[in-house]
Amino acid sequence: MSEYVPLLEVDEERGLLCSSPLGGAELEESYRSWQQQQQQQQQQQQHRQGSGTHARRHHSEIRWEEAASILPTTTEDQLHHAQSGASYDPLSALDADAFAGPSQRHLDLWEPSQHAPLMPTDKYRDFDTIDWVRDNLRSQLQREKIDRRRKTLYNRFYIQFYRVQAWLFVFLIAVVTGLTAGLIDRGVEWLGDSRYGYCSSSYWMGRALCCQSTPPNEVCHDWRDWATIFGMTDASVLSIFFVNYVVFVLLAVLYVGTASWLVVSLAPWAAGSGIPEVKCILGGFVINRFASVPTLLVKCVGVVLTVSGGLIAGKQGPLVHISCCVCSMFSGFFKKFHKNEAKLREILSASAAVGVSVAFGAPIGGVLFSLESVSYYFPLKTMWRAFFAATIAALALQSTNPFHTGKLVEFQTSYNHTWRYFELPFFLLLGVIGGILGALYIQLNTRVCEYRRRSWIYRYPVGETIFMAALTALVIYINPLLATNSVSSLVASLFSTCDIFSPEAQPLCDLSQAWPNIRDLLLACVSMFCLLVFTYGLRVPTGLFVPSLAIGACVGRMIGISLALLYEHTPTSAFFDECTNDQFCISPGVYALIGGAAMLGGMTRLTLSLTVIIFELTGQVDYILPIMLTVLTSKLVADFLSKFGIYDAHVELNGYPYLQRVDRSFSAKARDVMSTESLFVIEAGGNTFGDLYETLHRTSFSGFPVVTSESAGILVGYIARAELIAALQHASRSDYTTLDTPCVFTGDELRRAKDVSDTVIDLRQWMDTSPTQIQKRTPLNVAYSLLKSMGLRRLMVIRRGRLVGVITKKDVIRFVRGQQEEKQ
């Protein structure tokens, strides 16, 4: 992302402050000559001794001859592989197939190249995990360095800018995301209506805006369907229906097929909602192209085409990904965050809140969603920034008037009465149904995605998407509720109350048609549920917030209509004593609202944030308590039936290195999890510039443990690859540096080196002298808690001070998933 910024400011006389490329032409030529000499010496020694290699390089403190006795599970091939210098780190990255797209990603063994690029960069490798402690320390030291500047007018201004640039950053994200969301809403409305026809008075108007001045019960003459456009005004009803049906299906296939082609060809990471990936990135995982500018453009265009094409998908989830892409796009203007991955993730947490804020018009719910669902590290300052950004984003969205009503939310309702105690059992029933359906959906969807990945279907993502678009269009056009409504408009219709709509204006409120309405609701519910199982996971931008609300709202509306019908026939029953002289005792719209919250809670396992989002979405203060009880019930039932919510399930499905919440204890110890076959260390003394240069070229590890000697193996510190590169870069600038110049990591070795050489490279201040250490008998739960709560990248495993292994996040994740597979 940028040039290297030193971790520590080192004294020029004692240390090495680097800012230039490594060496020059003379040093490179000298290095190649030295490397040839080393190879010749190795060949001569191998010829004399018959086997083995005794080149001057650094082995682990574990002798390779003793490794088999220390590690009984290590194979001879692995020992030979490690001894040869081509060490590999289990789960250190994703395999090369991951670039083909999100659905193909999985954890695998990755073998670094023997000639890894030696570059002065502070950018993490793709599919790596960040070092929270190191990045936070660098940020603190950088801030202290800026505060120590001379108090000139320019420096005073720069210091103030450095302190407020986080607020400027989130303000810019909020404004751009809010305006982008408004354009997406307008695009979805216009393209979605174009499947039915167009406005003759203004081609760029949607149906709602075109017929805004037409009374509800009259025909809108400005809006023309496709049969009328083709001159079939005198044709039969069946012919008109057939023509409109065919055009509807063809346009749906065209829109969705185009979106899929864009994703597959230009930006594979634009598929899906992006929330599982955002969750992993905020947990410290690095996906360099996930938030790129091409991904942003394809995501915006793709979500418009996908939702307009009629797939059972929503635009709310992808807006979270879009806001994070905007954050990444503008991060280059703020070096404080551009050069520090840990600090950038604080802004990404605020960006996630912005995405939910513009998706639902719910600023407070967006902040709580980021805190509850996706954020890994959420300090108090991040909460204030997120709240500020979510508010600004909501204002920016409202300025675009996306729904032509002057309102920020799409599903705002007005219930003229509060809930009654006899309704609580039905609310809880909806919670149980929502939990069951949510858990069932997660199981079915993950199995479909697993089968899709293993089968031949995966080789034809665009064809699969086109097939689903055609199937969805064929199904929804013949459904009375889905034929003339998008998923969002269907939710708004289901949430509406019968207090202000006549039976002619709102057919669902006509109790004389109760059973036909229940039949249509059941068909719509089953259709959307089945289609959503196969849709979420396609190679197009898709979300499931609104579709899950629609499914739950259909269930709730059916129960509400049934109770209203029961009250109409038995108004004097003791069960309805609280409904005395109340014509609208039972409002089916309330049950649709509660059912939608229950279904969404069962899928996502959200609680507090979901309650606030529903409240902000509908403006119903009186129904907060029933919503809370329903959401809690839904979560309890869903947790009992399945372990993860939909986003966590897809994190596991894709094999991302994310430390999930673990509710059970492990009997395993640190020694059962630690990596040893890939352990590659550097001795504190006896190294030369050429040795370290060779180590960096031959391996691609992110860092190296430093031990006293091969025989003792006492851990003295850890040096990151970036710090070692920076040190050698600066040393190469000196006229006194040669390939045989000693490099030391401890004071004792420095004194010894000074006795034999006039020039010594001191690397002590580049090394972490206190890496987190645990004993080999430490319980795995302790190691798990340290990695998750402290944001550590690795743990050094020691026995009596001697390094015996290293535990990384991916080691723990691989072990835990292996235990889960054995249990299943």
C-alpha positions in Angstrom: 0.0 0.0 0.0 2.9 2.4 0.7 6.6 2.6 1.4 7.9 1.3 4.7 7.6 3.3 7.9 10.0 2.2 10.6 8.7 0.6 13.7 11.3 2.3 15.9 13.3 5.4 15.3 16.9 4.1 15.7 19.9 6.2 16.5 22.0 6.8 13.4 25.3 5.8 15.1 24.0 2.6 16.8 21.2 1.5 14.6 19.8 1.4 11.1 17.2 3.8 9.9 16.3 2.8 6.4 14.4 4.6 3.6 16.1 3.6 0.4 16.1 0.5 -1.9 18.4 -2.4 -0.9 21.9 -2.0 -2.3 23.0 -1.0 -5.7 24.4 -2.6 -8.7 27.8 -3.2 -7.1 26.2 -4.9 -4.0 23.9 -7.0 -6.2 26.9 -8.1 -8.2 28.9 -8.8 -5.1 26.0 -10.8 -3.7 25.7 -13.0 -6.8 29.4 -13.7 -6.7 29.2 -14.5 -3.0 26.2 -16.8 -3.6 28.2 -18.7 -6.3 31.1 -19.2 -3.9 28.7 -20.5 -1.2 27.2 -23.0 -3.6 30.6 -24.2 -4.7 31.6 -24.6 -1.0 28.4 -26.6 -0.4 29.1 -28.9 -3.3 32.7 -29.5 -2.1 31.5 -30.3 1.4 28.8 -32.6 0.2 31.3 -34.4 -2.0 33.6 -34.9 0.9 31.0 -36.0 3.4 28.7 -37.9 1.1 25.5 -36.3 2.4 24.0 -33.4 4.2 24.5 -29.7 3.6 26.7 -27.6 5.9 26.4 -24.3 4.2 26.5 -21.3 6.4 22.8 -20.9 7.3 20.6 -21.0 10.4 18.6 -24.0 11.5 16.1 -24.3 14.2 17.3 -24.9 17.7 15.7 -28.4 17.2 18.4 -30.6 15.6 16.9 -32.3 12.6 18.2 -35.7 13.7 16.3 -35.2 17.0 13.1 -33.9 15.4 11.5 -37.3 14.9 11.7 -38.1 18.6 10.4 -34.7 19.6 7.5 -34.8 17.0 6.3 -38.3 16.5 3.7 -37.1 14.0 6.3 -35.5 11.7 7.0 -37.5 8.6 10.4 -38.0 7.1 9.3 -36.1 4.0 8.3 -33.1 6.1 11.7 -33.1 7.9 13.5 -33.3 4.6 11.4 -30.5 3.2 12.1 -28.3 6.2 15.8 -29.2 6.3 16.2 -28.4 2.6 15.2 -24.8 3.4 11.9 -24.8 1.5 9.9 -24.6 4.7 6.2 -24.2 4.6 3.7 -22.8 7.0 0.4 -24.6 7.4 -2.6 -22.4 6.8 -0.3 -19.4 6.1 -2.5 -18.4 3.1 -5.2 -19.5 0.7 -4.3 -21.4 -2.4 -4.1 -20.0 -5.8 -7.6 -21.0 -6.7 -8.9 -18.3 -4.3 -8.4 -15.7 -7.0 -11.1 -17.4 -9.0 -13.7 -16.0 -6.7 -15.2 -16.0 -3.1 -17.1 -19.3 -3.5 -13.9 -21.2 -4.3 -11.8 -20.1 -1.4 -10.7 -22.6 1.2 -7.8 -23.0 3.6 -4.9 -25.1 2.3 -1.2 -25.6 2.8 0.8 -23.0 1.1 4.4 -23.4 0.2 6.4 -20.2 -0.2 8.6 -19.8 -3.2 12.3 -20.3 -2.8 13.0 -16.8 -4.1 10.4 -14.6 -2.3 10.5 -11.0 -3.4 12.7 -8.8 -1.2 10.8 -5.5 -1.2 10.7 -2.5 1.1 7.0 -2.7 1.8 4.8 -2.4 4.8 1.9 -4.1 3.0 0.7 -7.4 4.3 0.6 -10.3 1.9 -2.8 -11.3 0.5 -4.8 -13.7 2.7 -2.5 -13.0 5.6 -3.4 -11.9 9.2 -2.3 -8.6 10.6 -0.3 -8.0 13.7 -2.6 -5.8 15.9 0.1 -5.3 18.6 2.8 -4.2 16.1 0.5 -1.9 14.2 -0.9 -0.2 17.3 2.6 0.3 18.6 3.7 1.9 15.4 0.7 4.2 15.5 1.5 5.2 19.0 5.2 5.9 18.2 4.2 7.8 15.1 1.9 10.0 17.2 4.6 10.6 19.8 7.0 11.5 17.1 4.6 14.1 15.6 3.9 15.6 19.0 7.7 16.1 19.5 8.0 18.3 16.4 9.0 21.9 16.8 6.0 24.1 17.4 6.1 26.1 14.2 2.9 27.4 12.6 2.9 24.6 10.0 3.6 21.9 12.6 0.9 23.1 14.8 -1.5 23.0 11.9 -0.3 19.5 10.9 -0.7 18.2 14.5 -4.3 19.3 14.6 -4.9 17.8 11.2 -3.4 14.6 12.3 -5.8 14.5 15.3 -8.9 15.2 13.3 -8.3 13.4 10.1 -10.3 10.4 11.3 -13.4 12.5 11.5 -12.7 14.0 8.1 -12.2 10.4 6.8 -15.5 9.1 8.1 -17.3 12.2 7.0 -16.1 11.7 3.4 -17.1 8.0 3.6 -20.6 8.9 4.9 -21.4 11.5 2.2 -20.2 9.4 -0.7 -21.9 6.2 0.6 -25.2 8.1 1.2 -25.2 9.6 -2.3 -24.3 6.2 -3.8 -27.1 4.5 -2.0 -29.6 7.1 -3.3 -28.4 6.4 -6.9 -28.7 2.7 -6.3 -32.3 3.1 -5.0 -33.2 5.2 -8.1 -31.6 2.7 -10.4 -33.3 -0.3 -8.8 -36.7 1.4 -9.1 -36.4 2.4 -12.7 -34.8 -0.8 -14.0 -37.2 -3.0 -11.9 -40.2 -1.2 -13.4 -38.8 -1.5 -16.9 -39.6 -5.2 -16.8 -43.3 -4.3 -16.9 -43.2 -1.4 -19.3 -42.2 2.3 -19.4 -43.6 5.8 -18.7 -44.7 7.4 -21.9 -44.6 11.0 -20.4 -41.0 10.6 -19.2 -39.0 7.5 -20.1 -36.7 7.9 -17.0 -39.5 7.7 -14.5 -40.5 4.6 -12.6 -44.1 3.4 -12.3 -44.7 5.0 -8.9 -43.4 8.4 -10.0 -45.1 8.2 -13.4 -48.5 7.5 -11.9 -48.1 9.7 -8.8 -51.0 12.0 -9.9 -53.4 9.2 -10.9 -56.0 8.2 -8.2 -55.5 4.8 -6.7 -58.6 3.2 -8.3 -58.1 4.6 -11.8 -56.0 3.4 -14.7 -52.6 5.2 -15.2 -52.6 6.1 -18.9 -49.0 7.4 -18.8 -47.7 3.9 -18.0 -47.7 1.5 -20.9 -47.0 -2.2 -20.6 -45.0 -4.1 -23.3 -48.1 -5.5 -25.0 -49.4 -2.0 -25.5 -45.9 -0.9 -26.8 -46.0 -3.7 -29.4 -49.5 -2.5 -30.6 -51.5 -5.4 -29.1 -54.3 -3.2 -27.6 -57.0 -5.2 -29.3 -55.5 -8.6 -28.7 -56.9 -11.2 -26.3 -56.2 -11.1 -22.6 -54.2 -14.4 -22.9 -52.0 -12.9 -25.7 -51.4 -9.8 -23.8 -50.4 -11.8 -20.7 -48.1 -14.0 -22.7 -46.2 -11.1 -24.3 -45.8 -9.3 -21.0 -44.7 -12.6 -19.5 -42.0 -13.3 -22.1 -40.6 -9.7 -22.0 -40.6 -9.9 -18.2 -38.5 -13.1 -18.2 -36.1 -11.9 -21.0 -35.3 -8.7 -19.3 -34.8 -10.4 -16.0 -32.3 -12.8 -17.6 -30.6 -9.9 -19.3 -30.1 -7.9 -16.2 -29.0 -10.7 -13.9 -26.9 -12.3 -16.6 -25.1 -9.1 -17.2 -24.4 -8.7 -13.4 -23.0 -12.2 -13.2 -20.8 -11.6 -16.2 -19.4 -8.4 -14.7 -18.6 -10.2 -11.4 -17.0 -13.2 -13.0 -15.0 -11.3 -15.5 -14.0 -8.1 -13.6 -14.4 -8.4 -9.9 -14.9 -11.9 -8.3 -15.0 -10.4 -4.8 -18.2 -8.4 -5.7 -20.3 -11.6 -5.4 -22.6 -12.1 -2.4 -23.3 -9.6 0.3 -19.7 -9.2 1.4 -20.6 -9.2 5.1 -18.8 -12.5 5.9 -15.6 -11.1 4.2 -16.0 -7.8 6.0 -16.3 -9.6 9.3 -13.1 -11.5 8.6 -11.2 -8.4 7.5 -12.3 -6.6 10.6 -11.0 -9.6 12.5 -7.5 -9.1 11.0 -7.7 -11.0 7.8 -6.2 -9.4 4.7 -7.9 -9.5 1.3 -6.2 -6.9 -0.8 -8.6 -6.9 -3.8 -11.9 -7.2 -1.8 -12.3 -3.4 -1.4 -10.7 -2.3 -4.7 -12.1 0.3 -7.0 -13.1 -2.3 -9.7 -14.9 -4.2 -7.0 -16.8 -1.1 -5.9 -17.9 -0.2 -9.4 -19.0 -3.8 -10.2 -20.8 -4.1 -6.8 -22.8 -0.9 -7.4 -23.8 -1.8 -11.0 -24.3 -5.5 -10.1 -26.6 -4.9 -7.2 -28.8 -2.6 -9.3 -29.0 -5.2 -12.1 -29.5 -8.2 -9.7 -32.3 -6.6 -7.6 -33.9 -5.1 -10.8 -33.8 -8.5 -12.4 -36.1 -9.9 -9.8 -33.9 -12.3 -8.0 -34.9 -12.9 -4.4 -32.2 -10.7 -3.1 -31.8 -7.4 -1.4 -29.5 -4.4 -1.8 -29.1 -3.8 2.0 -26.3 -6.4 2.6 -24.1 -5.3 -0.4 -24.3 -1.7 0.8 -22.1 -2.7 3.8 -19.5 -3.9 1.3 -19.9 -0.8 -0.8 -19.2 1.5 2.2 -16.1 -0.5 3.0 -14.9 -0.1 -0.6 -15.4 3.6 -0.4 -13.3 3.6 2.8 -10.5 1.7 1.0 -10.7 4.1 -2.0 -10.2 7.2 0.1 -7.7 5.7 2.5 -4.8 6.9 0.3 -5.6 10.5 1.2 -5.0 9.7 4.9 -1.6 8.2 5.5 -2.3 7.7 9.2 -4.7 4.9 8.2 -3.3 4.0 4.7 -0.1 2.8 6.3 -1.6 1.1 9.3 -3.9 -1.9 8.9 -5.0 -1.9 12.5 -6.0 1.7 12.5 -7.7 1.3 9.1 -9.9 -1.4 10.6 -11.3 1.1 13.1 -12.5 3.2 10.1 -13.8 0.1 8.4 -16.0 -0.6 11.5 -17.5 2.8 11.1 -18.0 2.1 7.4 -20.0 -1.0 8.2 -22.2 1.1 10.4 -22.6 3.6 7.5 -23.7 0.7 5.2 -26.5 -0.4 7.4 -27.5 3.2 8.1 -28.1 3.9 4.4 -29.6 0.5 3.8 -32.4 0.9 6.3 -32.3 4.5 7.3 -31.3 3.4 10.7 -28.2 5.3 12.1 -28.4 3.9 15.6 -29.1 0.4 14.3 -26.1 0.6 12.0 -23.7 1.4 14.9 -25.1 -1.5 16.9 -24.9 -3.8 14.0 -21.2 -3.0 13.5 -20.6 -3.5 17.2 -22.7 -6.7 17.6 -22.1 -8.5 14.3 -19.0 -7.6 12.4 -16.4 -5.7 14.4 -13.6 -7.4 16.1 -12.1 -4.4 17.9 -14.6 -1.6 18.7 -13.2 1.1 21.2 -15.2 4.0 22.4 -13.7 6.4 19.9 -14.8 4.1 17.1 -18.3 4.1 18.4 -18.5 7.9 18.3 -17.0 8.0 14.8 -19.4 5.4 13.6 -22.4 7.3 15.1 -21.3 10.5 13.5 -20.7 8.8 10.1 -24.0 6.9 10.2 -25.9 10.2 10.9 -24.2 12.1 8.1 -24.8 9.2 5.7 -28.5 9.1 6.6 -28.7 12.9 5.9 -26.9 12.4 2.6 -29.3 9.7 1.6 -32.4 11.7 2.5 -31.2 14.6 0.4 -31.6 12.3 -2.6 -35.3 11.6 -1.7 -34.9 7.9 -2.8 -38.5 6.9 -2.3 -40.2 10.1 -3.6 -41.9 10.5 -0.2 -39.5 12.8 1.6 -38.9 10.0 4.1 -35.7 8.2 4.9 -37.2 4.8 5.4 -39.2 2.6 3.0 -41.3 0.6 5.5 -42.6 3.3 7.8 -46.0 2.3 9.3 -48.5 3.8 11.6 -50.4 1.6 14.0 -53.1 3.4 15.9 -53.3 1.0 18.9 -50.8 -0.8 21.0 -50.3 -4.5 21.6 -52.4 -6.5 24.1 -51.3 -9.2 26.5 -53.4 -12.0 24.8 -51.2 -11.4 21.7 -47.9 -12.3 23.5 -48.3 -16.1 22.9 -48.7 -15.5 19.2 -45.7 -13.2 19.1 -43.6 -15.9 20.9 -45.0 -18.5 18.4 -43.7 -16.3 15.6 -40.3 -16.3 17.3 -40.3 -20.1 17.4 -41.3 -20.3 13.8 -38.7 -17.7 12.8 -35.9 -19.6 14.7 -36.9 -22.9 13.0 -37.1 -21.5 9.5 -33.8 -19.5 10.0 -31.9 -22.6 11.2 -33.4 -24.7 8.4 -32.5 -22.1 5.8 -28.8 -22.0 7.0 -28.5 -25.8 6.8 -30.1 -26.0 3.3 -28.1 -23.0 1.9 -24.7 -24.2 3.2 -25.3 -27.7 1.7 -26.3 -26.2 -1.6 -23.2 -24.0 -1.6 -21.0 -27.0 -0.8 -22.6 -29.1 -3.5 -22.2 -26.2 -6.0 -18.5 -26.0 -5.2 -17.9 -29.7 -5.7 -20.0 -30.2 -8.8 -19.6 -29.3 -12.4 -22.0 -26.4 -11.9 -19.2 -24.4 -10.4 -17.5 -24.2 -13.8 -20.5 -22.3 -15.3 -21.3 -19.5 -12.8 -23.0 -17.2 -15.4 -25.1 -20.1 -16.8 -26.2 -21.1 -13.3 -27.2 -17.5 -12.5 -29.1 -17.1 -15.8 -31.0 -20.3 -15.1 -31.9 -19.0 -11.6 -33.0 -15.7 -13.0 -35.3 -17.3 -15.6 -36.7 -19.7 -12.9 -37.4 -16.9 -10.5 -39.1 -14.7 -13.2 -41.3 -17.6 -14.3 -42.3 -18.3 -10.7 -42.9 -14.8 -9.3 -44.9 -13.5 -12.4 -47.7 -16.0 -11.8 -47.8 -15.3 -8.1 -50.5 -12.7 -7.3 -48.4 -11.1 -4.6 -45.0 -11.1 -6.3 -46.1 -10.4 -9.9 -46.6 -6.7 -9.4 -44.4 -6.1 -6.4 -40.7 -6.1 -5.8 -39.5 -7.8 -2.6 -39.2 -4.4 -0.9 -42.6 -3.2 -1.9 -44.1 -6.5 -0.8 -42.6 -6.0 2.6 -44.1 -2.5 2.8 -47.5 -3.9 1.7 -47.4 -6.7 4.4 -46.3 -4.3 7.1 -49.2 -1.9 6.4 -52.2 -1.6 8.7 -55.8 -2.0 7.8 -56.8 1.0 9.8 -56.3 3.5 7.0 -56.8 1.3 3.9 -60.1 0.3 2.4 -60.6 -3.3 1.1 -60.5 -2.0 -2.4 -57.1 -0.3 -1.9 -55.6 -3.1 0.2 -56.9 -6.6 -0.8 -55.0 -8.2 2.1 -57.3 -6.4 4.5 -60.5 -7.8 3.0 -61.5 -10.5 5.5 -64.1 -11.8 3.0 -61.1 -13.0 1.0 -59.2 -14.2 4.0 -58.6 -17.8 2.8 -57.5 -16.9 -0.7 -55.2 -14.3 0.8 -53.7 -16.9 3.1 -53.2 -19.2 0.2 -51.4 -16.5 -1.8 -49.3 -15.7 1.2 -48.3 -19.3 1.7 -47.4 -19.7 -1.9 -45.3 -16.5 -1.8 -43.6 -17.6 1.4 -42.7 -21.1 0.1 -41.6 -19.7 -3.2 -39.3 -17.1 -1.8 -37.8 -19.4 0.8 -36.9 -22.1 -1.8 -35.6 -19.6 -4.3 -33.5 -17.8 -1.6 -31.9 -21.1 -0.6 -30.3 -21.3 -4.1 -29.9 -17.6 -4.8 -27.7 -16.6 -1.8 -24.3 -17.9 -3.0 -24.6 -17.1 -6.7 -21.9 -15.1 -8.4 -23.9 -11.9 -8.2 -24.2 -9.2 -5.5 -27.0 -10.5 -3.2 -28.3 -9.7 0.2 -30.8 -11.4 2.4 -32.0 -8.8 4.8 -35.2 -7.8 3.0 -35.9 -11.3 1.5 -35.8 -12.8 5.1 -38.1 -10.0 6.3 -40.5 -10.8 3.4 -40.6 -14.5 4.3 -41.2 -13.8 8.0 -43.8 -11.1 7.1 -45.8 -13.6 5.0 -45.9 -16.0 8.0 -46.9 -13.2 10.4 -49.5 -11.9 8.1 -51.1 -15.3 7.8 -51.3 -15.6 11.5 -52.6 -12.1 11.8 -55.4 -12.7 9.2 -56.4 -15.9 11.0 -56.7 -14.1 14.3 -58.6 -11.2 12.7 -61.0 -13.7 11.1 -61.4 -15.4 14.5 -62.2 -12.1 16.2 -64.7 -11.2 13.5 -66.7 -14.4 14.2 -66.3 -14.5 18.0 -66.0 -10.9 19.1 -67.6 -11.6 22.5 -65.2 -14.4 23.4 -63.4 -14.1 26.8 -60.2 -14.4 24.9 -60.8 -11.0 23.3 -61.9 -9.1 26.5 -59.3 -6.4 25.9 -60.8 -5.6 22.5 -64.0 -4.1 23.8 -65.5 -1.6 21.3 -62.4 -1.7 19.2 -63.1 -2.4 15.5 -59.5 -3.0 14.7 -58.4 -5.1 17.6 -56.3 -7.4 15.5 -53.9 -5.7 13.0 -52.4 -8.3 10.7 -49.6 -5.8 9.8 -48.3 -6.0 13.3 -47.9 -9.7 13.1 -46.1 -9.3 9.7 -43.7 -6.9 11.4 -43.1 -9.3 14.3 -42.7 -12.2 11.9 -40.2 -10.4 9.7 -38.1 -9.6 12.8 -38.3 -13.2 13.9 -37.1 -14.6 10.6 -34.3 -12.1 10.3 -33.2 -12.9 13.8 -33.2 -16.6 13.2 -31.0 -16.2 10.1 -28.5 -13.6 11.4 -28.7 -14.2 15.2 -28.8 -10.5 15.7 -30.6 -9.2 18.9 -30.1 -5.7 20.1 -29.1 -4.2 16.7 -32.0 -6.0 15.0 -34.5 -4.6 17.5 -33.3 -1.1 17.0 -33.2 -1.5 13.2 -36.8 -2.6 13.1 -37.8 0.3 15.4 -36.1 2.8 13.2 -37.3 1.1 10.0 -41.0 1.3 11.0 -41.1 4.0 13.7 -43.1 1.8 16.0 -42.1 2.7 19.6 -45.0 0.8 21.2 -43.9 -2.5 19.8 -40.3 -2.6 21.0 -41.1 -5.0 23.8 -42.8 -7.6 21.7 -40.1 -7.3 19.1 -37.4 -7.9 21.8 -39.2 -11.0 23.1 -39.7 -12.4 19.6 -36.1 -11.8 18.6 -34.8 -13.4 21.7 -37.0 -16.4 21.3 -36.0 -16.7 17.6 -32.3 -16.6 18.5 -32.7 -19.2 21.3 -34.5 -21.6 19.1 -32.1 -21.1 16.2 -29.0 -21.5 18.4 -30.5 -24.8 19.7 -30.9 -26.1 16.2 -27.7 -24.8 14.5 -24.4 -23.4 15.8 -23.9 -20.4 13.5 -25.8 -17.6 11.9 -25.8 -17.3 8.1 -22.7 -15.0 8.0 -20.7 -17.1 10.4 -21.8 -20.3 8.5 -20.4 -18.8 5.3 -17.2 -17.8 7.1 -16.8 -21.5 8.0 -17.9 -22.7 4.6 -15.3 -20.5 2.8 -12.6 -21.5 5.3 -11.6 -18.0 6.4 -9.2 -17.7 9.3 -11.6 -16.2 11.7 -11.7 -17.0 15.4 -15.3 -17.8 16.2 -16.8 -17.8 19.6 -16.1 -21.1 21.3 -18.5 -22.3 24.0 -16.7 -25.4 25.1 -13.4 -26.2 26.6 -10.7 -28.2 24.9 -8.6 -30.9 26.5 -5.7 -30.3 24.1 -2.6 -28.5 25.1 -0.4 -26.0 23.2 2.0 -28.8 22.2 -0.9 -30.5 20.3 -1.5 -27.4 18.1 1.8 -25.7 17.7 3.7 -25.7 14.4 7.2 -27.2 14.4 7.9 -28.6 11.0 8.0 -25.1 9.6 10.0 -23.6 12.5 12.8 -21.5 11.0 14.8 -19.4 13.4 17.8 -17.1 13.3 20.7 -17.3 15.8 21.5 -14.2 17.9 25.1 -14.3 16.7 27.2 -15.7 14.0 25.2 -14.2 11.2 26.5 -12.0 8.4 24.8 -9.6 6.1 24.9 -12.2 3.3 23.4 -14.9 5.5 20.3 -12.8 6.4 20.0 -11.6 2.8 20.0 -15.2 1.6 17.4 -16.1 4.3 15.0 -13.4 3.1 15.4 -14.4 -0.6 15.0 -18.1 0.1 11.9 -17.9 2.4 8.8 -15.8 2.6 7.9 -16.1 6.3 6.5 -13.0 7.9 9.1 -13.1 10.7 11.7 -15.2 12.4 12.2 -16.2 16.1 15.7 -15.3 17.4 17.4 -17.8 19.6 20.8 -17.8 21.4 22.4 -20.7 19.6 21.6 -23.9 17.9 22.6 -26.0 21.0 20.8 -23.9 23.7 17.9 -22.6 21.7 16.8 -20.1 24.3 14.3 -17.6 22.8 15.6 -14.0 22.9 13.1 -12.3 20.6 11.3 -12.1 17.3 12.1 -10.0 14.3 9.5 -9.3 11.7 10.4 -9.7 8.0 9.6 -6.0 7.3 11.9 -4.9 10.1 14.7 -7.1 8.9 14.4 -5.9 5.4 14.5 -2.3 6.6 17.6 -2.9 8.6 19.4 -4.5 5.7 18.3 -1.7 3.4 19.9 0.9 5.5 23.1 -1.2 6.1 23.5 -1.5 2.4 23.9 2.3 2.1 27.1 2.2 4.1 30.4 2.1 2.3 31.7 -0.2 5.0 29.0 -2.9 4.7 30.0 -6.1 2.9 28.4 -9.5 2.7 30.6 -10.7 5.5 29.7 -7.9 7.9 28.5 -9.5 11.2 24.9 -9.0 12.3 23.9 -9.4 16.0 20.7 -9.4 18.0 22.0 -9.2 21.6 24.5 -7.2 23.6 26.7 -10.1 24.4 27.0 -11.0 20.7 27.7 -7.3 19.9 30.7 -7.3 22.3 32.0 -10.5 20.8 31.6 -9.3 17.2 33.4 -6.0 18.0 36.5 -8.0 19.0 36.7 -9.6 15.5 35.3 -6.9 13.2 35.4 -3.1 13.0 32.0 -2.9 11.4 29.0 -4.6 13.1 25.3 -4.3 12.3 23.3 -4.0 15.5 19.7 -5.3 15.0 18.6 -5.2 18.7 16.2 -2.3 18.3 14.5 -3.8 15.3 13.7 -7.0 17.3 10.7 -7.6 19.6 12.5 -8.6 22.7 9.3 -9.7 24.5 7.1 -11.8 22.2 4.2 -13.4 24.0 5.2 -16.8 25.2 3.3 -19.8 26.7 4.4 -23.1 28.0 3.9 -26.2 25.9 1.5 -27.6 28.5 -0.7 -24.5 28.4 -4.4 -25.4 27.8 -5.6 -24.6 24.3 -8.4 -22.5 25.7 -5.8 -20.1 27.2 -4.0 -19.8 23.8 -7.3 -19.3 22.0 -8.3 -16.5 24.4 -4.9 -14.8 24.0 -5.1 -14.8 20.3 -8.7 -13.6 20.1 -8.8 -11.0 22.9 -5.3 -9.5 22.5 -5.3 -9.7 18.7 -2.0 -11.5 18.6 -0.7 -12.9 15.4 1.4 -15.7 17.0 2.4 -17.3 20.3 5.8 -18.6 21.0 5.7 -22.0 22.7 8.6 -22.7 25.1 9.8 -25.4 27.4 12.2 -24.3 30.1 13.0 -21.2 28.1 13.7 -23.1 25.0 11.7 -22.5 21.8 9.9 -25.6 20.8 7.1 -24.3 18.5 4.9 -21.5 17.3 1.1 -21.2 17.4 -0.6 -18.9 14.9 -4.3 -18.1 14.5 -4.5 -20.5 11.5 -3.0 -23.4 13.5 -5.8 -23.0 16.1 -8.5 -22.6 13.5 -7.3 -25.7 11.7 -7.3 -27.7 14.9 -10.7 -26.6 16.1 -12.3 -27.3 12.7 -10.6 -30.7 12.7 -12.2 -31.4 16.1 -15.6 -30.3 14.8 -15.3 -32.6 11.7 -14.4 -35.6 13.9 -17.3 -34.8 16.2 -19.7 -34.7 13.3 
